[in-house]
Amino acid sequence: MAKLKIRKGDHVVVVAGKDKNKNGEVLKMMPKENRALVRGVNMVKKHQRQTPQQEGGIVTREAPVHISNLALEDPKDGKPTRVGYKVLKDGRKVRFAKRSGEVIDG
């Protein structure tokens, strides 16, 4: 299992597939399947059975997207960027956007 450079809460851009150029926030990561659930991306219709708590019918919800189709959104200009790691002077290892050099996690 490879180390993923995208984490829950990150803002990502879809770079391939039917939702290309859409962006959204990562709701859930699935590292074993190399997939991510992104808000507002890869919406599918699902038939829901009625339960006492929930109403039945057809609901739309997000389906997981393969991480190869996602790129992190550059904090400076909102365009897709690759991710690198660097160690700051205080010893913390942080991710940074290779496009602008901006540090991603505080």
Helices and strands as residue ranges (DSSP letters): E 11-14, E 23-30, E 35-38, E 43-48, E 57-62, E 65-66, G 67-69, E 70-73, E 80-81, E 83-87, E 93-97
